[in-house]
Amino acid sequence: MKRTSLWIMAWRNLGRNRRRTVLTLASIAFGVFLAIISMAAQDRNWQEMIDLGARMGGGHVTVQHPEYLDTPSLSRTVTGTGALIEAASGNPEVNRAVDRIAGQLMVSTARESYGAAFIAFDPAAEDATTLSYLEAVSEGGMFAADDATGMVLGAQLAQNLGAEIGDRVVYTATDRGGEIVAGLGRVTGLMRTGAPSIDVGLVLLPIAAARDVLGFAPDEATEVALFIDDHRESEVLAARLQEQLGDEAAAIPWFEGRPDLYAFIAMKVGGGVVMVVIIALMVAAGIFNTVFVSVMERLREFGIMMAVGFSPAKLFRLVVYESVWLGVIGLVVAALVTIGPYLYLSRIGIDMGAYLGDAASTEISGVAMATQLKFGIYPENTVRIVVLAFIAVVLAGIYPAWRAGRVEPVESIRLG
């Protein structure tokens, strides 16, 4: 008997108990649907958090002093930032490269004084795609590149200081030489990011004015931030840049610069993988039960088939082919079931703000978690889920197939 005829027989066998087959296909489709949707929620959410973290400072890859990550200080700088930006931009993955000065300072008004972090940047060279705070300015506006006194404060920090738009604020910091220096700023805008630690503790300054106050050279900064489309390429890019930089500077991928965020995402991704495996096992258990019951009900039939010339190997293949058909059809049904909800959730998403309440402002490593949950899955994860589901279905049919091949013709016919 030819193999092709075994495939046809396996196909026809699925229709002998249509109710059982439909329930089996439904379990496969529902399992794949759950796996795809849960993984899509993770992929899109974590990608947006990583990209937002990059836009909140440092980029996807940060070029900085080799010792800055361990002991941040304004004395640990990189020089020749123009050449660094030009060299980094030569890599095809890099979309943007900008230099910044970041550190700690004290801001004071006549009423109050508070410690805060600051980022000094060039507003002419950056926009919201490189610095997310630019789209968080809710009152006033951003200072111009040539504004020597411009300053943007976190809304809660301004409230604590008693400062409003147009008010003067004095800031003091330790310069690159270890001396305490002071500068005068005028509040041009207030920002609300949704991350409490940012709104209460961040100041934005023009980089030219910060360089003058801190004693930096025109081509000197604490970091050069690089931005790429796919954050998963950051490690490879950082390694390539490190070879070019040598010991003069360090290229740090985002997950080393933000270890808290990386640990949180890694834990959640690990949990998602476990969930997908559990779903696959549940689907496999359902398929095993279906195929095994089908085999046990057909023992007399298998005995007759062996009596007329079927070999154990052919019976084994026949039952395995039935599992293969179930897997193929189940995945097709899964695709039809999943495509509509997936497209809706990827475009519209789910507003989690109403469900989270006070937790809507949750942040990880200074990065606020989005309240609008949208879905999007990496293509390779889709392939992994489909392959895993198919393998699970086929493997679930191995033992029943082996059991079918072990039928004793005389005994099975007599019992039937």
C-alpha positions, 0 to 999 in steps of 0.5 A, a space after each residue: 500500500 502506498 504512503 499517499 493512500 495512508 494519508 487519504 485513509 487518515 484524512 477520512 478517519 477524521 470524519 468518522 467521528 466528526 463531533 470528536 474531531 471538531 472538539 479536538 480542532 477547537 482545543 488546538 485553535 483555542 490553545 494557539 489563540 491564547 498563546 499568540 495573544 498572550 505573547 503578543 501582549 508581552 512583545 508589544 508592551 515590553 518593546 514599548 517600555 524598552 523604547 520609552 526607557 531609551 528615550 528617557 535617557 541613554 538610548 538603546 546603546 550608550 557611549 560613556 566613560 568606562 567607569 561612569 556606569 559603576 560610579 556616575 560623576 560629572 568628572 567622568 566624561 567622553 570627549 570628541 563627541 562630534 567624532 563619536 556621533 559621526 562614527 556611530 552613525 556609520 553603523 546601519 542600525 543607528 537611526 540617531 545619535 546625540 550627546 548629553 550631559 546627565 547628573 545630579 544638582 540642587 534646585 532652589 527658590 526663595 522658598 524651598 530647595 530640592 535635589 534632582 537629576 538633570 539632563 542637558 541636551 540640544 533641543 535643536 538636535 533632538 525631538 520626542 523620538 530621542 527624548 520622550 520628555 519633550 512630548 510630556 511638557 504640559 505647561 509652557 514650552 521647551 527652551 530654545 537651543 540658544 536660551 542660556 537660562 531656559 529650564 523645564 521642571 517636573 510638575 511635582 518638583 515645581 510644585 514642591 519648589 513653589 515655582 511657576 512659569 517664568 520664575 527664576 530657579 538657582 541650580 548648584 552642582 559639582 563640576 567636572 573638577 569637583 568644585 561647586 558651581 551655580 547657574 541661574 535658570 528661568 522656568 519655561 515649561 513643566 512636564 508630566 510624564 506619568 512616572 512619579 519619580 521623574 515628575 518629582 525629580 527631573 530638570 531639563 537644561 540647554 546643553 550649551 548653558 550646562 557646559 558653560 556652568 560645569 566647565 565642559 568643552 564644546 565637544 564634551 559630554 557624559 554620554 552619547 545616546 544611540 537609537 535603533 529600530 530593534 532593541 534586540 540588536 543593541 548587544 551586537 551593536 554595543 560589541 561592535 562599537 566597543 571594538 572601535 572605541 577600545 579603552 577610551 570609552 564604553 558602549 553600554 547596551 540598554 539592559 546594562 544601563 537599566 538593570 532593574 528594567 531588564 530584570 523585570 522584563 526578563 522575569 515577565 518574559 520567562 513567565 510568558 514562556 512558561 505559560 505558552 509551554 503549559 498551554 502546549 501541554 494542555 493541548 497535547 493532553 487533549 489530543 492524546 486523549 482523543 487519539 488514544 480513545 479513537 485507537 482503543 475503539 478501533 482495535 478490532 478494525 486494526 486487528 482485521 487490517 493486520 490480518 489482511 496484510 497491514 504491517 505494524 509500521 503502516 498502522 503506526 504511520 496511519 495513526 500518526 498521519 491522523 495526528 498530523 492532519 489534526 495539527 495542520 487543520 487545527 493550525 489553519 482554524 487557529 489562524 482564522 480564529 486569531 487574525 480578527 482579534 489580533 488585528 483589533 487589539 494591535 490597533 485599538 488595544 485595551 485601556 487598562 487605566 480604568 482597571 488599574 486605578 491608583 496603580 495606573 502610575 506604576 513605573 519600573 526603573 523610572 519608566 512608566 508602564 503604559 495604561 493602553 495595552 496594545 498587542 504585537 508579536 515578533 514574527 519569530 515568536 509566532 513561528 515558535 508557537 506554531 511549531 511548538 503546537 504542531 510538534 505537541 499535537 504530533 507527539 501526542 499521537 505517538 503512543 496511541 500509534 505505537 499502541 495500534 501497531 501492537 494489536 494482536 489480530 486474533 485477540 482483537 477480533 475475538 474481543 471485538 
